[in-house]
Amino acid sequence: MKKFFLTVSVIFFFLTAYSQKSTDILIEVSYSSLQKDTITMLYQNNAWAATPIRNKELADPTANNHFSIQSDSIGKFIYFSLQKKDDSYLLVNYIAEPGDSVKIFVNRDGLIFRGKGSAKYQCRYDMDKIARAFPFFNSPRSYHTENKDVVLDSLYSSFYPVSASNSIKHVEGAKNCSNFVLEAYRDQISSLSYYVLKADLYGKSEKQILSSINSSYNVFGSDVTLKEKRRIQNTLVSIYLKKDKQSFNEIPDSLLAYSAGFLDFKTYQLGRSEANFSGAISPLPNPDKIYSGVEEIYENYEGILRDRLVTHYLLKSHKRLKNGSAEMATALKFVNDLECISLLGSLNNSTKPGSQAYNFSLSDITGKIRTMDGFKGKVVLLDFWFTGCTGCKVLAQRMKPIIGSYKNNKNLVFISISVDKDTVLWKESVSKEIYTNKGSIDLFTEGLGTNNPVVKHYGVTYYPTLILFDKKGRVVTTSVPSPENQKSKEALLSLIDKQL
């Protein structure tokens, strides 16, 4: 009987899909009566999986979870996610190609995919199950409330190399098994899906390994000596360099350029410095020259891969680059793809020095509505954060003495905007003063989180993000020094004082 109803549902689905263009994307989610939920579809055109400027949402007003995307807005393909009413996800960054007509059946045992193009969905779903079978372990961290700092427990210091080796084994084991699943589906999916899924898999795995070891590379307990720290760091570098180097050569550049996994990995890898793990394993070809991420991309890639990689890199990283405006200007000189030029231009116009601030309208902790225009005549240092953000905790504690030093200056305002969606959670975090300080004005994004217009306007994808505005409400810089040490603290104070 269950099989009969499934068959009838599939037939009905295709009958209702008949009126759609053959190149449109049609996706429907069907729940069993015991599990019914309301779904929102999130996607970006032309495979921009991590581009907040292009983020789109589809919500079915009939609550039947039936979504249709017209072919003229798709591009090569799209990445889409299905978000449930409680903000958890049913699917994350799945590939949909023009012409897909897929029905997703949700039951207690998992998901079943039926229809045209459904094989790649099932393939990705099976690959995800493999990934869950190989849990990814980060190095042990803790937040010390007394020291108000994030550290790795010093008891684990001697086990860093073992932890790193195990992380590599876990990730590569999951990757190899997932790749086996992908090969089994190769004849059932398009060439585009096959190569993009492979690039995503490789890229995600490499980023996981880098992220895991990088977290162990710089954060140590206070009782670890400098000599021991250097020994551990050298061992971590040695372990990574001995592992098999992942090759992307089998994937055509024309498809690699559209892989979110590959672009994310390369962007993470490019965010290096002499002090972090990525810098240690990727020595610069000319130590006497300071290479920017944009310059490295220009020298090592060509065509659409170069254009999309540099666009992705700047969209994700421009807020934390020391010379973000200069790198943006360099990129705009050589990028040829019209869509990339448009994306970079939009971002550049909203963040370049001198551009007018976005006039947000957000509520503070008392419920009072605050607008950016209401702070004209004052210098504003704005930061974006969310509950659970480790870097945000660290920044808040480092900013505490700085905010305190300006407490009597009425010409300067510190504003903290949270992208939390839960009001109660936000208020609890503010009251505990872990992510913010008493001297700052705390604002809430009205439950919209990263979809709030002010977050989208500035293309915030990295947390915490700092932006400085002058007294006329114009952007001074999005590359605000984070007070990590005395030198950067002095640079921040100097930057603020120049505007007062």
Secondary structure as UniProt FT lines:
FT   HELIX           2..17
FT   TURN            18..19
FT   TURN            22..23
FT   STRAND          25..31
FT   TURN            33..35
FT   STRAND          40..44
FT   HELIX           45..47
FT   TURN            49..50
FT   HELIX           52..54
FT   STRAND          55..59
FT   TURN            61..62
FT   STRAND          66..69
FT   HELIX           71..73
FT   STRAND          78..83
FT   TURN            85..86
FT   STRAND          89..96
FT   TURN            98..99
FT   STRAND          101..107
FT   TURN            108..109
FT   STRAND          110..116
FT   HELIX           118..133
FT   STRAND          141..144
FT   TURN            145..148
FT   STRAND          149..152
FT   HELIX           154..159
FT   HELIX           160..184
FT   HELIX           186..188
FT   HELIX           191..218
FT   TURN            222..223
FT   HELIX           226..242
FT   TURN            249..250
FT   HELIX           253..256
FT   TURN            257..258
FT   HELIX           260..270
FT   TURN            274..275
FT   HELIX           277..281
FT   TURN            287..288
FT   HELIX           293..300
FT   HELIX           303..317
FT   HELIX           318..320
FT   TURN            322..323
FT   HELIX           324..334
FT   HELIX           338..351
FT   TURN            353..354
FT   STRAND          361..364
FT   TURN            365..366
FT   STRAND          369..371
FT   HELIX           372..375
FT   TURN            376..377
FT   STRAND          379..385
FT   TURN            387..388
FT   HELIX           390..405
FT   TURN            406..408
FT   TURN            410..411
FT   STRAND          412..418
FT   HELIX           423..432
FT   TURN            438..439
FT   STRAND          441..444
FT   TURN            446..447
FT   HELIX           449..451
FT   HELIX           453..457
FT   TURN            458..459
FT   STRAND          465..469
FT   TURN            471..472
FT   STRAND          474..477
FT   HELIX           486..499
//
